[in-house]
């Protein structure tokens, strides 16, 4: 299990909230996009299948849901 710095989680939460079409109903998708962008340096394309850091995604999602 990887220990992700709290500063990274907070940064990604900010990133998610700043997406143009931010919506609490799509939080899973937006968290996935933020983790993808963090890992690969670009937002995912429509059919992007590159792997992401799933532990980071789940941590972000958990933290995000507890803060909204």
CHARMM internal coordinates of N, CA and C (Angstrom, degrees):
IC EDIT
DIST 1 N 1 CA 1.4564
DIST 1 CA 1 C 1.5296
ANGL 1 N 1 CA 1 C 109.08
DIST 1 C 2 N 1.3069
ANGL 1 CA 1 C 2 N 116.24
DIHE 1 N 1 CA 1 C 2 N 129.59
DIST 2 N 2 CA 1.4550
ANGL 1 C 2 N 2 CA 122.46
DIHE 1 CA 1 C 2 N 2 CA -179.34
DIST 2 CA 2 C 1.5217
ANGL 2 N 2 CA 2 C 109.68
DIHE 1 C 2 N 2 CA 2 C -88.96
DIST 2 C 3 N 1.3132
ANGL 2 CA 2 C 3 N 115.21
DIHE 2 N 2 CA 2 C 3 N 138.16
DIST 3 N 3 CA 1.4588
ANGL 2 C 3 N 3 CA 120.23
DIHE 2 CA 2 C 3 N 3 CA 176.85
DIST 3 CA 3 C 1.5150
ANGL 3 N 3 CA 3 C 108.09
DIHE 2 C 3 N 3 CA 3 C -97.38
DIST 3 C 4 N 1.3239
ANGL 3 CA 3 C 4 N 116.32
DIHE 3 N 3 CA 3 C 4 N 110.92
DIST 4 N 4 CA 1.4635
ANGL 3 C 4 N 4 CA 120.64
DIHE 3 CA 3 C 4 N 4 CA -178.33
DIST 4 CA 4 C 1.5290
ANGL 4 N 4 CA 4 C 109.12
DIHE 3 C 4 N 4 CA 4 C -92.24
DIST 4 C 5 N 1.3227
ANGL 4 CA 4 C 5 N 116.64
DIHE 4 N 4 CA 4 C 5 N 134.44
DIST 5 N 5 CA 1.4655
ANGL 4 C 5 N 5 CA 119.86
DIHE 4 CA 4 C 5 N 5 CA -179.71
DIST 5 CA 5 C 1.5320
ANGL 5 N 5 CA 5 C 111.75
DIHE 4 C 5 N 5 CA 5 C -60.70
DIST 5 C 6 N 1.3055
ANGL 5 CA 5 C 6 N 115.17
DIHE 5 N 5 CA 5 C 6 N 142.41
DIST 6 N 6 CA 1.4654
ANGL 5 C 6 N 6 CA 120.73
DIHE 5 CA 5 C 6 N 6 CA 178.41
DIST 6 CA 6 C 1.5259
ANGL 6 N 6 CA 6 C 110.77
DIHE 5 C 6 N 6 CA 6 C -59.13
DIST 6 C 7 N 1.3284
ANGL 6 CA 6 C 7 N 116.81
DIHE 6 N 6 CA 6 C 7 N -32.91
DIST 7 N 7 CA 1.4714
ANGL 6 C 7 N 7 CA 120.13
DIHE 6 CA 6 C 7 N 7 CA 179.75
DIST 7 CA 7 C 1.5340
ANGL 7 N 7 CA 7 C 110.99
DIHE 6 C 7 N 7 CA 7 C -63.80
DIST 7 C 8 N 1.3393
ANGL 7 CA 7 C 8 N 116.71
DIHE 7 N 7 CA 7 C 8 N -35.00
DIST 8 N 8 CA 1.4706
ANGL 7 C 8 N 8 CA 120.22
DIHE 7 CA 7 C 8 N 8 CA 177.64
DIST 8 CA 8 C 1.5264
ANGL 8 N 8 CA 8 C 110.19
DIHE 7 C 8 N 8 CA 8 C -67.41
DIST 8 C 9 N 1.3242
ANGL 8 CA 8 C 9 N 116.35
DIHE 8 N 8 CA 8 C 9 N -44.87
DIST 9 N 9 CA 1.4719
ANGL 8 C 9 N 9 CA 120.22
DIHE 8 CA 8 C 9 N 9 CA 179.18
DIST 9 CA 9 C 1.5203
ANGL 9 N 9 CA 9 C 110.05
DIHE 8 C 9 N 9 CA 9 C -60.19
DIST 9 C 10 N 1.3267
ANGL 9 CA 9 C 10 N 117.40
DIHE 9 N 9 CA 9 C 10 N -46.18
DIST 10 N 10 CA 1.4721
ANGL 9 C 10 N 10 CA 120.76
DIHE 9 CA 9 C 10 N 10 CA 179.96
DIST 10 CA 10 C 1.5241
ANGL 10 N 10 CA 10 C 110.98
DIHE 9 C 10 N 10 CA 10 C -62.52
DIST 10 C 11 N 1.3140
ANGL 10 CA 10 C 11 N 116.52
DIHE 10 N 10 CA 10 C 11 N -39.52
DIST 11 N 11 CA 1.4597
ANGL 10 C 11 N 11 CA 120.51
DIHE 10 CA 10 C 11 N 11 CA 178.21
DIST 11 CA 11 C 1.5261
ANGL 11 N 11 CA 11 C 111.29
DIHE 10 C 11 N 11 CA 11 C -63.58
DIST 11 C 12 N 1.3204
ANGL 11 CA 11 C 12 N 116.65
DIHE 11 N 11 CA 11 C 12 N -42.61
DIST 12 N 12 CA 1.4650
ANGL 11 C 12 N 12 CA 120.35
DIHE 11 CA 11 C 12 N 12 CA 179.97
DIST 12 CA 12 C 1.5303
ANGL 12 N 12 CA 12 C 111.27
DIHE 11 C 12 N 12 CA 12 C -69.78
DIST 12 C 13 N 1.3255
ANGL 12 CA 12 C 13 N 118.06
DIHE 12 N 12 CA 12 C 13 N -34.80
DIST 13 N 13 CA 1.4692
ANGL 12 C 13 N 13 CA 120.86
DIHE 12 CA 12 C 13 N 13 CA 175.33
DIST 13 CA 13 C 1.5198
ANGL 13 N 13 CA 13 C 109.20
DIHE 12 C 13 N 13 CA 13 C -61.06
DIST 13 C 14 N 1.3230
ANGL 13 CA 13 C 14 N 116.57
DIHE 13 N 13 CA 13 C 14 N -43.86
DIST 14 N 14 CA 1.4709
ANGL 13 C 14 N 14 CA 120.89
DIHE 13 CA 13 C 14 N 14 CA 178.06
DIST 14 CA 14 C 1.5259
ANGL 14 N 14 CA 14 C 110.38
DIHE 13 C 14 N 14 CA 14 C -61.87
DIST 14 C 15 N 1.3292
ANGL 14 CA 14 C 15 N 116.12
DIHE 14 N 14 CA 14 C 15 N -42.97
DIST 15 N 15 CA 1.4625
ANGL 14 C 15 N 15 CA 120.87
DIHE 14 CA 14 C 15 N 15 CA 178.57
DIST 15 CA 15 C 1.5204
ANGL 15 N 15 CA 15 C 110.84
DIHE 14 C 15 N 15 CA 15 C -58.26
DIST 15 C 16 N 1.3272
ANGL 15 CA 15 C 16 N 116.27
DIHE 15 N 15 CA 15 C 16 N -47.10
DIST 16 N 16 CA 1.4716
ANGL 15 C 16 N 16 CA 120.82
DIHE 15 CA 15 C 16 N 16 CA -179.54
DIST 16 CA 16 C 1.5237
ANGL 16 N 16 CA 16 C 110.39
DIHE 15 C 16 N 16 CA 16 C -59.64
DIST 16 C 17 N 1.3179
ANGL 16 CA 16 C 17 N 116.73
DIHE 16 N 16 CA 16 C 17 N -46.17
DIST 17 N 17 CA 1.4678
ANGL 16 C 17 N 17 CA 120.56
DIHE 16 CA 16 C 17 N 17 CA -177.84
DIST 17 CA 17 C 1.5203
ANGL 17 N 17 CA 17 C 112.54
DIHE 16 C 17 N 17 CA 17 C -65.68
DIST 17 C 18 N 1.3358
ANGL 17 CA 17 C 18 N 117.14
DIHE 17 N 17 CA 17 C 18 N -23.05
DIST 18 N 18 CA 1.4614
ANGL 17 C 18 N 18 CA 120.94
DIHE 17 CA 17 C 18 N 18 CA -178.45
DIST 18 CA 18 C 1.5252
ANGL 18 N 18 CA 18 C 113.82
DIHE 17 C 18 N 18 CA 18 C -91.28
DIST 18 C 19 N 1.3335
ANGL 18 CA 18 C 19 N 117.55
DIHE 18 N 18 CA 18 C 19 N -4.37
DIST 19 N 19 CA 1.4628
ANGL 18 C 19 N 19 CA 118.42
DIHE 18 CA 18 C 19 N 19 CA 176.72
DIST 19 CA 19 C 1.5259
ANGL 19 N 19 CA 19 C 109.07
DIHE 18 C 19 N 19 CA 19 C -61.26
DIST 19 C 20 N 1.3395
ANGL 19 CA 19 C 20 N 117.65
DIHE 19 N 19 CA 19 C 20 N 140.12
DIST 20 N 20 CA 1.4648
ANGL 19 C 20 N 20 CA 121.82
DIHE 19 CA 19 C 20 N 20 CA -174.02
DIST 20 CA 20 C 1.5331
ANGL 20 N 20 CA 20 C 114.76
DIHE 19 C 20 N 20 CA 20 C -54.05
DIST 20 C 21 N 1.2940
ANGL 20 CA 20 C 21 N 117.65
DIHE 20 N 20 CA 20 C 21 N -37.25
DIST 21 N 21 CA 1.4767
ANGL 20 C 21 N 21 CA 119.87
DIHE 20 CA 20 C 21 N 21 CA -177.25
DIST 21 CA 21 C 1.5265
ANGL 21 N 21 CA 21 C 110.36
DIHE 20 C 21 N 21 CA 21 C -110.83
DIST 21 C 22 N 1.3349
ANGL 21 CA 21 C 22 N 116.19
DIHE 21 N 21 CA 21 C 22 N 44.33
DIST 22 N 22 CA 1.4581
ANGL 21 C 22 N 22 CA 120.96
DIHE 21 CA 21 C 22 N 22 CA 179.94
DIST 22 CA 22 C 1.5259
ANGL 22 N 22 CA 22 C 110.23
DIHE 21 C 22 N 22 CA 22 C -56.92
DIST 22 C 23 N 1.3166
ANGL 22 CA 22 C 23 N 115.09
DIHE 22 N 22 CA 22 C 23 N 131.35
DIST 23 N 23 CA 1.4526
ANGL 22 C 23 N 23 CA 121.53
DIHE 22 CA 22 C 23 N 23 CA 178.99
DIST 23 CA 23 C 1.5211
ANGL 23 N 23 CA 23 C 108.61
DIHE 22 C 23 N 23 CA 23 C -151.78
DIST 23 C 24 N 1.3155
ANGL 23 CA 23 C 24 N 116.84
DIHE 23 N 23 CA 23 C 24 N 131.50
DIST 24 N 24 CA 1.4654
ANGL 23 C 24 N 24 CA 120.73
DIHE 23 CA 23 C 24 N 24 CA 178.76
DIST 24 CA 24 C 1.5240
ANGL 24 N 24 CA 24 C 111.30
DIHE 23 C 24 N 24 CA 24 C -62.11
DIST 24 C 25 N 1.3079
ANGL 24 CA 24 C 25 N 117.44
DIHE 24 N 24 CA 24 C 25 N -25.69
DIST 25 N 25 CA 1.4603
ANGL 24 C 25 N 25 CA 121.46
DIHE 24 CA 24 C 25 N 25 CA 179.38
DIST 25 CA 25 C 1.5297
ANGL 25 N 25 CA 25 C 112.23
DIHE 24 C 25 N 25 CA 25 C -70.17
DIST 25 C 26 N 1.3119
ANGL 25 CA 25 C 26 N 117.53
DIHE 25 N 25 CA 25 C 26 N -20.89
DIST 26 N 26 CA 1.4671
ANGL 25 C 26 N 26 CA 121.51
DIHE 25 CA 25 C 26 N 26 CA -178.93
DIST 26 CA 26 C 1.5248
ANGL 26 N 26 CA 26 C 112.08
DIHE 25 C 26 N 26 CA 26 C -114.27
DIST 26 C 27 N 1.3226
ANGL 26 CA 26 C 27 N 116.63
DIHE 26 N 26 CA 26 C 27 N 27.93
DIST 27 N 27 CA 1.4585
ANGL 26 C 27 N 27 CA 120.31
DIHE 26 CA 26 C 27 N 27 CA -173.58
DIST 27 CA 27 C 1.5310
ANGL 27 N 27 CA 27 C 112.37
DIHE 26 C 27 N 27 CA 27 C -61.59
DIST 27 C 28 N 1.3278
ANGL 27 CA 27 C 28 N 117.97
DIHE 27 N 27 CA 27 C 28 N -36.05
DIST 28 N 28 CA 1.4694
ANGL 27 C 28 N 28 CA 120.08
DIHE 27 CA 27 C 28 N 28 CA 179.03
DIST 28 CA 28 C 1.5230
ANGL 28 N 28 CA 28 C 111.02
DIHE 27 C 28 N 28 CA 28 C -62.09
DIST 28 C 29 N 1.3177
ANGL 28 CA 28 C 29 N 116.04
DIHE 28 N 28 CA 28 C 29 N -45.40
DIST 29 N 29 CA 1.4640
ANGL 28 C 29 N 29 CA 121.55
DIHE 28 CA 28 C 29 N 29 CA 179.61
DIST 29 CA 29 C 1.5292
ANGL 29 N 29 CA 29 C 110.81
DIHE 28 C 29 N 29 CA 29 C -64.18
DIST 29 C 30 N 1.3197
ANGL 29 CA 29 C 30 N 116.43
DIHE 29 N 29 CA 29 C 30 N -44.67
DIST 30 N 30 CA 1.4570
ANGL 29 C 30 N 30 CA 120.14
DIHE 29 CA 29 C 30 N 30 CA -177.39
DIST 30 CA 30 C 1.5263
ANGL 30 N 30 CA 30 C 111.92
DIHE 29 C 30 N 30 CA 30 C -67.74
DIST 30 C 31 N 1.3263
ANGL 30 CA 30 C 31 N 117.36
DIHE 30 N 30 CA 30 C 31 N -36.89
DIST 31 N 31 CA 1.4657
ANGL 30 C 31 N 31 CA 120.36
DIHE 30 CA 30 C 31 N 31 CA 176.16
DIST 31 CA 31 C 1.5220
ANGL 31 N 31 CA 31 C 109.70
DIHE 30 C 31 N 31 CA 31 C -65.62
DIST 31 C 32 N 1.3215
ANGL 31 CA 31 C 32 N 117.15
DIHE 31 N 31 CA 31 C 32 N -41.00
DIST 32 N 32 CA 1.4658
ANGL 31 C 32 N 32 CA 120.99
DIHE 31 CA 31 C 32 N 32 CA 177.44
DIST 32 CA 32 C 1.5300
ANGL 32 N 32 CA 32 C 109.91
DIHE 31 C 32 N 32 CA 32 C -61.02
DIST 32 C 33 N 1.3291
ANGL 32 CA 32 C 33 N 116.45
DIHE 32 N 32 CA 32 C 33 N -43.14
DIST 33 N 33 CA 1.4608
ANGL 32 C 33 N 33 CA 120.31
DIHE 32 CA 32 C 33 N 33 CA 179.91
DIST 33 CA 33 C 1.5262
ANGL 33 N 33 CA 33 C 110.87
DIHE 32 C 33 N 33 CA 33 C -62.13
DIST 33 C 34 N 1.3359
ANGL 33 CA 33 C 34 N 117.42
DIHE 33 N 33 CA 33 C 34 N -42.15
DIST 34 N 34 CA 1.4542
ANGL 33 C 34 N 34 CA 121.24
DIHE 33 CA 33 C 34 N 34 CA -178.56
DIST 34 CA 34 C 1.5315
ANGL 34 N 34 CA 34 C 111.45
DIHE 33 C 34 N 34 CA 34 C -65.54
DIST 34 C 35 N 1.3269
ANGL 34 CA 34 C 35 N 116.42
DIHE 34 N 34 CA 34 C 35 N -41.08
DIST 35 N 35 CA 1.4620
ANGL 34 C 35 N 35 CA 119.67
DIHE 34 CA 34 C 35 N 35 CA 178.95
DIST 35 CA 35 C 1.5293
ANGL 35 N 35 CA 35 C 110.28
DIHE 34 C 35 N 35 CA 35 C -68.76
DIST 35 C 36 N 1.3189
ANGL 35 CA 35 C 36 N 117.07
DIHE 35 N 35 CA 35 C 36 N -38.07
DIST 36 N 36 CA 1.4646
ANGL 35 C 36 N 36 CA 121.46
DIHE 35 CA 35 C 36 N 36 CA 176.29
DIST 36 CA 36 C 1.5227
ANGL 36 N 36 CA 36 C 109.86
DIHE 35 C 36 N 36 CA 36 C -61.36
DIST 36 C 37 N 1.3169
ANGL 36 CA 36 C 37 N 116.02
DIHE 36 N 36 CA 36 C 37 N -47.31
DIST 37 N 37 CA 1.4672
ANGL 36 C 37 N 37 CA 120.49
DIHE 36 CA 36 C 37 N 37 CA -179.88
DIST 37 CA 37 C 1.5319
ANGL 37 N 37 CA 37 C 110.62
DIHE 36 C 37 N 37 CA 37 C -62.47
DIST 37 C 38 N 1.3275
ANGL 37 CA 37 C 38 N 116.93
DIHE 37 N 37 CA 37 C 38 N -39.41
DIST 38 N 38 CA 1.4653
ANGL 37 C 38 N 38 CA 120.96
DIHE 37 CA 37 C 38 N 38 CA 178.13
DIST 38 CA 38 C 1.5270
ANGL 38 N 38 CA 38 C 111.05
DIHE 37 C 38 N 38 CA 38 C -62.77
DIST 38 C 39 N 1.3178
ANGL 38 CA 38 C 39 N 117.24
DIHE 38 N 38 CA 38 C 39 N -44.16
DIST 39 N 39 CA 1.4724
ANGL 38 C 39 N 39 CA 121.11
DIHE 38 CA 38 C 39 N 39 CA -176.34
DIST 39 CA 39 C 1.5266
ANGL 39 N 39 CA 39 C 112.89
DIHE 38 C 39 N 39 CA 39 C -75.42
DIST 39 C 40 N 1.3315
ANGL 39 CA 39 C 40 N 116.89
DIHE 39 N 39 CA 39 C 40 N -43.10
DIST 40 N 40 CA 1.4645
ANGL 39 C 40 N 40 CA 120.72
DIHE 39 CA 39 C 40 N 40 CA -171.81
DIST 40 CA 40 C 1.5299
ANGL 40 N 40 CA 40 C 114.24
DIHE 39 C 40 N 40 CA 40 C -104.36
DIST 40 C 41 N 1.3376
ANGL 40 CA 40 C 41 N 117.51
DIHE 40 N 40 CA 40 C 41 N -9.15
DIST 41 N 41 CA 1.4557
ANGL 40 C 41 N 41 CA 120.64
DIHE 40 CA 40 C 41 N 41 CA 177.07
DIST 41 CA 41 C 1.5072
ANGL 41 N 41 CA 41 C 115.15
DIHE 40 C 41 N 41 CA 41 C 83.99
DIST 41 C 42 N 1.3261
ANGL 41 CA 41 C 42 N 117.28
DIHE 41 N 41 CA 41 C 42 N -1.20
DIST 42 N 42 CA 1.4667
ANGL 41 C 42 N 42 CA 121.69
DIHE 41 CA 41 C 42 N 42 CA 178.98
DIST 42 CA 42 C 1.5273
ANGL 42 N 42 CA 42 C 108.82
DIHE 41 C 42 N 42 CA 42 C -143.46
DIST 42 C 43 N 1.3198
ANGL 42 CA 42 C 43 N 114.86
DIHE 42 N 42 CA 42 C 43 N 155.04
DIST 43 N 43 CA 1.4642
ANGL 42 C 43 N 43 CA 118.80
DIHE 42 CA 42 C 43 N 43 CA 173.50
DIST 43 CA 43 C 1.5248
ANGL 43 N 43 CA 43 C 109.24
DIHE 42 C 43 N 43 CA 43 C -67.89
DIST 43 C 44 N 1.3249
ANGL 43 CA 43 C 44 N 117.45
DIHE 43 N 43 CA 43 C 44 N 151.88
DIST 44 N 44 CA 1.4667
ANGL 43 C 44 N 44 CA 119.48
DIHE 43 CA 43 C 44 N 44 CA -179.18
DIST 44 CA 44 C 1.5183
ANGL 44 N 44 CA 44 C 111.68
DIHE 43 C 44 N 44 CA 44 C -70.44
DIST 44 C 45 N 1.3300
ANGL 44 CA 44 C 45 N 115.05
DIHE 44 N 44 CA 44 C 45 N 148.64
DIST 45 N 45 CA 1.4593
ANGL 44 C 45 N 45 CA 119.76
DIHE 44 CA 44 C 45 N 45 CA 172.22
DIST 45 CA 45 C 1.5237
ANGL 45 N 45 CA 45 C 107.24
DIHE 44 C 45 N 45 CA 45 C -82.59
DIST 45 C 46 N 1.3060
ANGL 45 CA 45 C 46 N 117.38
DIHE 45 N 45 CA 45 C 46 N 175.45
DIST 46 N 46 CA 1.4650
ANGL 45 C 46 N 46 CA 121.62
DIHE 45 CA 45 C 46 N 46 CA -173.76
DIST 46 CA 46 C 1.5316
ANGL 46 N 46 CA 46 C 113.15
DIHE 45 C 46 N 46 CA 46 C -56.33
DIST 46 C 47 N 1.3033
ANGL 46 CA 46 C 47 N 117.57
DIHE 46 N 46 CA 46 C 47 N -40.38
DIST 47 N 47 CA 1.4651
ANGL 46 C 47 N 47 CA 120.42
DIHE 46 CA 46 C 47 N 47 CA -176.88
DIST 47 CA 47 C 1.5238
ANGL 47 N 47 CA 47 C 111.93
DIHE 46 C 47 N 47 CA 47 C -115.82
DIST 47 C 48 N 1.3234
ANGL 47 CA 47 C 48 N 116.52
DIHE 47 N 47 CA 47 C 48 N 33.21
DIST 48 N 48 CA 1.4542
ANGL 47 C 48 N 48 CA 121.93
DIHE 47 CA 47 C 48 N 48 CA -177.86
DIST 48 CA 48 C 1.5248
ANGL 48 N 48 CA 48 C 110.05
DIHE 47 C 48 N 48 CA 48 C -69.80
DIST 48 C 49 N 1.3215
ANGL 48 CA 48 C 49 N 116.74
DIHE 48 N 48 CA 48 C 49 N 125.20
DIST 49 N 49 CA 1.4594
ANGL 48 C 49 N 49 CA 120.31
DIHE 48 CA 48 C 49 N 49 CA -178.40
DIST 49 CA 49 C 1.5246
ANGL 49 N 49 CA 49 C 112.02
DIHE 48 C 49 N 49 CA 49 C -116.43
DIST 49 C 50 N 1.3287
ANGL 49 CA 49 C 50 N 117.38
DIHE 49 N 49 CA 49 C 50 N 13.40
DIST 50 N 50 CA 1.4658
ANGL 49 C 50 N 50 CA 119.41
DIHE 49 CA 49 C 50 N 50 CA 178.25
DIST 50 CA 50 C 1.5251
ANGL 50 N 50 CA 50 C 109.45
DIHE 49 C 50 N 50 CA 50 C -63.28
DIST 50 C 51 N 1.3250
ANGL 50 CA 50 C 51 N 115.08
DIHE 50 N 50 CA 50 C 51 N 146.05
DIST 51 N 51 CA 1.4550
ANGL 50 C 51 N 51 CA 120.29
DIHE 50 CA 50 C 51 N 51 CA -179.24
DIST 51 CA 51 C 1.5227
ANGL 51 N 51 CA 51 C 110.93
DIHE 50 C 51 N 51 CA 51 C -71.04
DIST 51 C 52 N 1.3431
ANGL 51 CA 51 C 52 N 114.09
DIHE 51 N 51 CA 51 C 52 N 152.96
DIST 52 N 52 CA 1.4553
ANGL 51 C 52 N 52 CA 121.12
DIHE 51 CA 51 C 52 N 52 CA 173.23
DIST 52 CA 52 C 1.5217
ANGL 52 N 52 CA 52 C 107.71
DIHE 51 C 52 N 52 CA 52 C -122.85
DIST 52 C 53 N 1.3028
ANGL 52 CA 52 C 53 N 116.52
DIHE 52 N 52 CA 52 C 53 N 171.83
DIST 53 N 53 CA 1.4597
ANGL 52 C 53 N 53 CA 122.63
DIHE 52 CA 52 C 53 N 53 CA 175.41
DIST 53 CA 53 C 1.5310
ANGL 53 N 53 CA 53 C 106.50
DIHE 52 C 53 N 53 CA 53 C -79.50
DIST 53 C 54 N 1.3306
ANGL 53 CA 53 C 54 N 116.00
DIHE 53 N 53 CA 53 C 54 N 99.17
DIST 54 N 54 CA 1.4643
ANGL 53 C 54 N 54 CA 120.19
DIHE 53 CA 53 C 54 N 54 CA -174.89
DIST 54 CA 54 C 1.5263
ANGL 54 N 54 CA 54 C 112.17
DIHE 53 C 54 N 54 CA 54 C -64.25
DIST 54 C 55 N 1.3275
ANGL 54 CA 54 C 55 N 117.33
DIHE 54 N 54 CA 54 C 55 N -35.44
DIST 55 N 55 CA 1.4688
ANGL 54 C 55 N 55 CA 119.90
DIHE 54 CA 54 C 55 N 55 CA 177.72
DIST 55 CA 55 C 1.5261
ANGL 55 N 55 CA 55 C 110.68
DIHE 54 C 55 N 55 CA 55 C -63.26
DIST 55 C 56 N 1.3246
ANGL 55 CA 55 C 56 N 116.18
DIHE 55 N 55 CA 55 C 56 N -41.11
DIST 56 N 56 CA 1.4557
ANGL 55 C 56 N 56 CA 120.34
DIHE 55 CA 55 C 56 N 56 CA 177.70
DIST 56 CA 56 C 1.5227
ANGL 56 N 56 CA 56 C 110.17
DIHE 55 C 56 N 56 CA 56 C -65.30
DIST 56 C 57 N 1.3117
ANGL 56 CA 56 C 57 N 117.23
DIHE 56 N 56 CA 56 C 57 N -42.68
DIST 57 N 57 CA 1.4691
ANGL 56 C 57 N 57 CA 121.44
DIHE 56 CA 56 C 57 N 57 CA 178.05
DIST 57 CA 57 C 1.5253
ANGL 57 N 57 CA 57 C 110.71
DIHE 56 C 57 N 57 CA 57 C -58.35
DIST 57 C 58 N 1.3269
ANGL 57 CA 57 C 58 N 117.40
DIHE 57 N 57 CA 57 C 58 N -48.75
DIST 58 N 58 CA 1.4638
ANGL 57 C 58 N 58 CA 121.20
DIHE 57 CA 57 C 58 N 58 CA -178.24
DIST 58 CA 58 C 1.5249
ANGL 58 N 58 CA 58 C 111.63
DIHE 57 C 58 N 58 CA 58 C -65.67
DIST 58 C 59 N 1.3344
ANGL 58 CA 58 C 59 N 116.51
DIHE 58 N 58 CA 58 C 59 N -38.96
DIST 59 N 59 CA 1.4593
ANGL 58 C 59 N 59 CA 120.58
DIHE 58 CA 58 C 59 N 59 CA 177.04
DIST 59 CA 59 C 1.5185
ANGL 59 N 59 CA 59 C 110.46
DIHE 58 C 59 N 59 CA 59 C -64.34
DIST 59 C 60 N 1.3263
ANGL 59 CA 59 C 60 N 116.85
DIHE 59 N 59 CA 59 C 60 N -44.93
DIST 60 N 60 CA 1.4626
ANGL 59 C 60 N 60 CA 121.36
DIHE 59 CA 59 C 60 N 60 CA 178.25
DIST 60 CA 60 C 1.5186
ANGL 60 N 60 CA 60 C 110.61
DIHE 59 C 60 N 60 CA 60 C -60.73
DIST 60 C 61 N 1.3002
ANGL 60 CA 60 C 61 N 116.80
DIHE 60 N 60 CA 60 C 61 N -46.62
DIST 61 N 61 CA 1.4632
ANGL 60 C 61 N 61 CA 121.21
DIHE 60 CA 60 C 61 N 61 CA -179.32
DIST 61 CA 61 C 1.5277
ANGL 61 N 61 CA 61 C 110.49
DIHE 60 C 61 N 61 CA 61 C -61.34
DIST 61 C 62 N 1.3201
ANGL 61 CA 61 C 62 N 117.01
DIHE 61 N 61 CA 61 C 62 N -44.91
DIST 62 N 62 CA 1.4608
ANGL 61 C 62 N 62 CA 121.74
DIHE 61 CA 61 C 62 N 62 CA 178.92
DIST 62 CA 62 C 1.5333
ANGL 62 N 62 CA 62 C 110.72
DIHE 61 C 62 N 62 CA 62 C -61.27
DIST 62 C 63 N 1.3087
ANGL 62 CA 62 C 63 N 115.97
DIHE 62 N 62 CA 62 C 63 N -49.56
DIST 63 N 63 CA 1.4653
ANGL 62 C 63 N 63 CA 120.29
DIHE 62 CA 62 C 63 N 63 CA -179.54
DIST 63 CA 63 C 1.5150
ANGL 63 N 63 CA 63 C 111.02
DIHE 62 C 63 N 63 CA 63 C -64.34
DIST 63 C 64 N 1.3079
ANGL 63 CA 63 C 64 N 116.38
DIHE 63 N 63 CA 63 C 64 N -41.14
DIST 64 N 64 CA 1.4643
ANGL 63 C 64 N 64 CA 120.03
DIHE 63 CA 63 C 64 N 64 CA -178.15
DIST 64 CA 64 C 1.5205
ANGL 64 N 64 CA 64 C 110.29
DIHE 63 C 64 N 64 CA 64 C -63.70
DIST 64 C 65 N 1.3172
ANGL 64 CA 64 C 65 N 116.70
DIHE 64 N 64 CA 64 C 65 N -46.15
DIST 65 N 65 CA 1.4668
ANGL 64 C 65 N 65 CA 120.14
DIHE 64 CA 64 C 65 N 65 CA -179.15
DIST 65 CA 65 C 1.5234
ANGL 65 N 65 CA 65 C 112.10
DIHE 64 C 65 N 65 CA 65 C -65.74
DIST 65 C 66 N 1.3069
ANGL 65 CA 65 C 66 N 117.95
DIHE 65 N 65 CA 65 C 66 N -31.13
DIST 66 N 66 CA 1.4695
ANGL 65 C 66 N 66 CA 119.90
DIHE 65 CA 65 C 66 N 66 CA 179.58
DIST 66 CA 66 C 1.5326
ANGL 66 N 66 CA 66 C 111.92
DIHE 65 C 66 N 66 CA 66 C -78.10
DIST 66 C 67 N 1.3405
ANGL 66 CA 66 C 67 N 116.66
DIHE 66 N 66 CA 66 C 67 N -15.63
DIST 67 N 67 CA 1.4677
ANGL 66 C 67 N 67 CA 120.42
DIHE 66 CA 66 C 67 N 67 CA -178.33
DIST 67 CA 67 C 1.5219
ANGL 67 N 67 CA 67 C 114.09
DIHE 66 C 67 N 67 CA 67 C -103.06
DIST 67 C 68 N 1.3083
ANGL 67 CA 67 C 68 N 118.11
DIHE 67 N 67 CA 67 C 68 N -2.93
DIST 68 N 68 CA 1.4697
ANGL 67 C 68 N 68 CA 118.36
DIHE 67 CA 67 C 68 N 68 CA 179.70
DIST 68 CA 68 C 1.4964
ANGL 68 N 68 CA 68 C 111.66
DIHE 67 C 68 N 68 CA 68 C -108.66
END
COOR INIT
IC SEED 1 N 1 CA 1 C
IC BUILD
